[in-house]
């Protein structure tokens, strides 16, 4: 891996991308073929992805998404609250009521323009509004492009944890305009980098050494490989949750305290990756060298791996107990001799012990 943090290299290289270079391919997810366009200036091709069967179009975004983009078709823009506050049942209900007021019908469609919060919310509303309408994802963050907008997982948060209410509902198409990433602050790049770090343990390819467009495509095809044949996460797809068990617990802690943004999804996943490696070592599944490799991958992207100082062990364990993967006890995706595996009934006392001994750090003012 190069010496400079991978996320810094991605940010620096964004301006070198060819504005006319677009990649078009198909992702096969949930038994559907998803047309996908990736590249600088891809937004201008949005009209080509709108199904001709749509009778009405609503574009859903957040106020933090800069500007209003020109669209070559009739559409109504709908703005939802900023941040994770949008991923709540009350917002989903409000959005559905707005669609009724707009005259949306089952032949209509939604376009999600934003990060993972927007694509999760819009996908959930599309899955449930009138028992299901079509939608299209236009992720505007690196996290959305490499993970959140792909695979058909939709949902909203509860006070008890992240994504505890949701549905599987695949988008009809995916458009990733890489030029939209130019407006992102460094922490949003780091959030996406957390997911890219995760993919490093799902493939032999060193993703961090690829250029931006190739990393996006590689991540999308990796996710496609794990979702194909297991859309509803009954087996292989669960491995995509590597690092997410503790990661979601950390996020849940801060959301529960009303501190949306204290730590981003990808930053929390980065901590969860190294924690999962240490837990696997304590279980005799991997050696110290493999733990060190996890730490090296995470830090190569410029990410922290230490646990934030604020969450108590009891609060983290409460969120861990609410994880969707649990079957008769705590469940983690863990590394091992044959690679990643879903491990059920992990001893809670061991988890507590690893948490007690795990390094901590104070979040910076910028993170709070």
N, C-alpha and C positions, 0 to 999 in steps of 0.2 A: 504494500500500500504506500502511496505517496506520502510525504511528510506533512504537507498542508492538510487541514481537515477536509474531508470529502465534501462537506456541505459548502465550505468556502470556495472550493474549486467549481462546484456546480453554479454557485451564484456568479462567480467571475466569468464563467464560460457562457452565460446566458446570452450576452450581447454578441457572441461570435456565431450564433446559430443562423443558418440561411433562412431569410424570411419566406422564401418560396418553397422551402422543403417541407413537404407533407407526407406522412405515411398513412396509408389506408389499408386496413385489414379487418378481419372478423374475429370476434371472440365468441366461443361457443360455451354458453353458460345456461344451466338449468334447462337444457333441451332447446334453447333458442339460439339464433345467430344474431350477434350484436354488432352492427356496423360501427367501426371505430376510426376516428380521424385524430392524428396526433401531429403537432408541429406548430411553428410560428405562423400566426395569421389564420389558424384553423376556424376562428369564429365566423369568417365570411362564408364558410361552407355549411353553416348551421341549417339554412333553408333546405339544403339537399337531403338532410337527415329527418326532416319533419314528415311523418307519414301523411300521404294525401287523404287518408281516411279521417284525419282529425277535423272535427267541425268547429272547434274553438281551442285557443291556446292561452294558457296562463304561464308567465315566467315568474318564478319565485326566487327571491334573493334576499340578502341582508343589507342594511344601510352601509355597512363597512365595505361592501363591494363597490369599487370606484366607478362612477359614471353610469350612464345608461347606454347600452350598446345598440347600434342600429340593426334592426331585424327586417328582412325583406318579406314580412308577412304580418297580418293583423295579430296582435297579441296584447294582453293586459299584464302590466308589471305589478307584482304583489310583494311588498316588503315585510319580512318577519323580524322579530327582535334579534339583536346582535348576540353573538356568543352562544354558549351551551344553553342559555335561557330559552332558546328557541326549541330545544328538544324536550318539550313538556306536552302532556296531554292537552292542557288548556290552549296551547298555541296550535296544535293539530286541529282541535275543534274549531278554533277561530278561523283557521285557513279553510277548513271545509265549509264553514258558513259563508265565507267570502266567495267561494266557488259557486255556491248556490245562488248568491246574489248576482254573480256574473253570468248566470245561465249555463254553467258548465253541465254537460251531460256525459253519458258513458262513451260517446264517440269523441269526446274532447281529450286533450292531453296537457300534461304539465311539463315544464322545463325547469330543472333545478340548476341555478347558476350560483355557485358558491363552494365553500369547503364541505367537509364531511358532515357538519351539522345540518347544512341545507339539504344535501343529497339524502341523508338519513330521514329527515323530517318529510321531505317531499315524497320520497319513496313510500314511507309509511302511509301518508295521506292518499297517495295514488293507489296503494294496495287495498285501502278500506273504503274510500269514497265510492258510493254506489256499488260496493262490493268489487271494485277494481276498475281503474282506468289506466291508460298508458302514460308513461313519462320518459323523459330523456335527461341524461346527466351531462352537465357542462361544469366539471370541477375547476375551481380557480386557485386551488392550493396544491402543493406537491403531495401532501397527504391524500387529498382527494383523488389525484391522478394515479397514484400508485396503489391505492388500497380502498378508501372509503366508498368511492363511486362505482366500484366494480364488485360484482358477485351477487347483487340483489338483496343483501341484508339491509333492512330498514328498521327504524325504531325510534323510540323516545325514552328519556330517562325517568326514573322514579327517585324519590328521596332515598330509597333503600339501595340504589345502585344504578349503573349505566346500562342502557339498552335492555331493560327488563320487560318492556312491552314493545313488540315489533312483529314483523312478518317478512317472509321471503317473497320478493317481487322484483323481477328483472327489468331493467330499463330497455327501451326499444333501440337505443343507440347511445354512444359515448363520444364526446368531443372534448379534446384536450388542447387548448391553445396555449402553448408554452410561453408566449409573450405576456400572458396574464400574471406569470410568476414574478415579473419584474417589479411589481408593486408590493411584494410581500416583505415584511420585516424578517430579520434573521431568525427570530424564534419560530416563525411559521415554516421556514426552510428546515429548521431543526426538528420540528414536529414530523414532517415528512421523512426526514432522515432516520427517525426512530423505526419507521416501518421498513425502510430500505435496509437498515441493519438487520432486522428480523429475517428478511428474505435471504440474507447471507448464509443463514443456517438451514435454508431449505434447498440450496443448490450448491454445487461445487464451483460455480462461477463466482469470481470476485466482482460483485456488482459495483462496488465503490470505485473501481478503476475505469468504468464505462463513462461515456459522456452523458449529458442530461437526457437527451432524447432516447438513447439506448437504455438508460436505467429505467425510464418510465415504461418503455416497451417490455423490457425484461421482467419488471415487476408485474405488469399486467398479464403476461403470458404465464408466469409462475402461478399467479392467483387463479388463472383460468385452469391450469393443470390440476389444482387442488379442489376447485369447485366442481369441475366436470364430473358427473356421476355421483356427486355428494352435495347437491345444492343445499339440503336442509341440515347439513352438519351432523350427520349420524356417525361419521367415521373420519376419513382422511382430511376433510376440510377443517376439522377441529385443530389440526396442527398449525393452521394459520393464526391461531390464538397464542402462539408462543410469545411469552413475555407479557401477555395481556392480563393474566390473572391478578398479579400484584399491580400491574399498571392501572387497571380499572379500579382497584381498591384505592390507590393513591388519588386518582381523579375523583372518585366518589367522596372521599374524605373532604377534599377542598370544595366540591360542589355543595356538599351538605352544609358547609360553613358559609356558603354564599360567596366563595372566592373563586369564581369562574376565571380561568386564565392564570391562576397561580402556577400551574404546571400544565403544559400542553399534552395532548394524547401521546405524541411521539416521544416526548421527553419522559413521560411516565413508563411507556413501553420499554425504553432503553434501560431504565432501572430494573424493570421486571425481567428483562433478558438475562442480566448478570445475576440477579437474585435467583432465577430459575436454575442457572448453571451451578451456583453454589449449593442450592438445595439438592440438585442431582448428584453433586460430589459427595454430600453428606450421606446420600442413599447408596453410595458405591457404584453409581451408574457411569460416572466419568472421572477423570483425574484432574489434578490442579492445572496441568498444562492446558486442558480444554477450557477450564474456567478463565484462565489468563487470556485465551484466544477470544472468548466472549467479550472480555473487558477491552481488549485491543480493537476489536471491530467497532464497538460502541464509541470508544474515544477517537477512533479514526474519522468519525463523522463530526467530531467536535461536541459530542454529547456527554453529559454527566452520567455516572452509573451509581452514585451514592443515593441513598434514601433521604428524602427531605426530612428535616428534623421535627417538623410539627406533628405528623400523625402518630398517635400512640399505638402500641402494638394491639391493644384491645380493639381500637377503632378499625384498624386494618383487618384484623381477623373477622370482625363483624361483616365487613364488605366481602371478604374472601368466602365466607359462608353463604353469601347470596349469589355467588357466581353461577352462571347458567350451566356450566359444564359439570357441576357437582353431581355425583352419583354415590350416595351413601357415605359422604364425607368430602373433605377437600380434594379437589381435582386440579392437577397442573399438567401442562404440556412440558415434558422434560427430555433433555438430551440423554443419549445412552449409547451402548455399543452398536446398535443398528440405526442410530439416528434419533429423530424426534418421535416421541410416543406420548399418548394420552395416558396418564397414570392416575388412577382413582384411589380414594381412601388413604391419602397421604396423612401421616400422623400429625395432628394439629400441634402437639407439643414440640415436635421437631421444627415445624414451621415457625413457631414462636421463638424457639432457640436461635434459629438462623436470623430471624428479624432482630432479636436482641443483640446479636453480635455483628450485625451488618453495619457498615460505615454509614454515617449520616452527614448531612451538610445543611447549612442555612441557605434558604432561597434568597436570591438577591432582590433588591428593591424593584428591579425591572421585571422580575418574575412575579412578584406580588401585585 
